[in-house]
Amino acid sequence: MNDSSPIRYRNADHQKGFMVLMILMMLALGTAVWFGTLGEIRSNSMKLESEDRNLSQLKAIKDRMLAYAILHPEIYSDESVVSGVGYFPCPDTDNDGNPNEPCGYVSGTNQLYVIGRVPTRIANHFFSFIDSSVDSSRYWFAVDSRLVNSHSFYQFNSASRIPEINTTLTHEVKDLSNKDVPPLLVDGKDDIVMALFYAGAPLAGQSRPSNNIADYLEQPSSTLGYNINFQSIGVNPNTFNDYVITITRNEWEAAILSRVTQDTFPQDGTPDLCNSITDNTEHWFNECAYTNPVNRPIFACNGTALNNLGGQGWRNIVCP
């Protein structure tokens, strides 16, 4: 009995040591799992925060595009022909931050939409679209080509005349097959005047920096003279990471009508511009007019004794 007692004590000591070791291993394992989970949570949180910033910037660009359309007459008030409301800039296609003008007409074919990077600024008119602190190369847009403010198809008398646009603008245009189609769609929805894109991180096969759209966006290939159906959701996130928002026809119309129909003083139910702008004068609110009744521009323009190439015809739409 006396000889066996020390053995029992040694076995008990070994068991206690084994239990302590197991507890330490479990604590270590639990700590690793906890920190690993915390790291994953933090990683996902940072990713979501980054995505939120990108979407917020995209929405800010949308707001600035609409502000540009509303303030277009003031932004270009120093031009020889002061154009009216509703226009958007041409895209930046060479990544220098400026719009590449004119646009909308390629090799004798009228484009239904134009696509490229969002310009960071209109430098000589002190208007910016993108904050200087973000990577501007990832922000792209496509717009109904009739709405750009420098369209080569409408140039006349050496002037970069722009299309006459207002709320009577047709919702569909003719493609090269003479078919009536919306200029662009997003997820099959029409009445879209602009699609705005944020290109996520480069995917396999995309080489950046580049001026090639396919190196940034996972969108259908364009065909000159035909419309396109952009996508906001890809089947596989490994091959699609575009963020897409739109400016609808209704949003565009609401924005420009808020300017054209403003009734502040006196509040008499009549838009201010109907009273403050005299009829038959050179102003974008009035009808387009050109002095030569025979040799007229390709766009609708009355032959009169007055030159008003910037006329958009708003008076007949909003004035009682």
C-alpha positions, 0 to 999 in steps of 0.5 A: 500500500505504501509503495503504491501511494506515490504512483496514485499521486503522480497519476493525479498530477498528470491528469491535472496537468493534462486538464490544464493543457486542454483548458489552455488549448481551448482558450487559445482556440477560442481566442483564435476563433473570436479574433478571426470572426472579429477580423471577418466582421471588420473586413465585411464592415470596411467593405460595406462602408467602402461600398456606401461611400461609392454609392454616395458619390454616385448619387452625388454625381447624379445630383450634380448632373441634374443641377448642371441641366437646370443651371445650363443657361447660367453656366454658359451665359458667356456663349454667343448662343446661350442655350437653355435647360435640360442638357448634359455634358459629353463624356470624357473618353480619354481620361483627362477629366474634360468632356470630349466634344462634340459627341453623338455622331460617329462615322456618319451615323447618329448614336442613340446614346453616348457613353464614357467617363463622367467628366471631373469638371467643366474647367472653363465654366467652373463646374465640377461633377466629382470630388477631387478626393475620389478615384474619378476613373471609376465613374462612367455614364451613358446618356441619351445623345439628344441631350448632350450640349455639343452634338456634331450632327446639329452643327450649323453655320460653324456653330455647335448648335445643340438639339432643341429639347423640351418636354415634348421630346419623343420617348423613342427614336429611330435606329438603323433598322428604322425601328422605333426604340428607346435610346437606352434601357436599364434592366429592360426599363425604358424612359431612362435618360442617363445611366450612371456607373461605378466600376468596382475593383478590376476583375479577371481580364480587366487591365487598368488604367485604360480608356477601354470601357470593358476594362471597367464595366461588365455591360453589354457591347454597344452597336453603333446606331442601335440602343442598349439594355444596361444591367444593374445585377450580374448573375455571378459577383465574380464576373460583375461588380458594377454599381448602377443608378439612373436618371429617369425621364420623369426625374429629368422633366421634373428638374427642368420644369421646376426651373421653367415653371417657377412662379415666385413674383408675383405668384399669379399662376403664371411662370415668371419667364412668361412675364419677364422674357418678351416674346419674339426676342432672342432667348432660349425660352422662345421659339427657335428662329433663323433669318434665312427662310430657305437655308434652314438648319436640320433642326426645327427652326422658324424662318423669321426676321430674328435669329434665335438659334438657342430657342427651345420653344418653352413659351408655347408649352408653359405659358397660358 
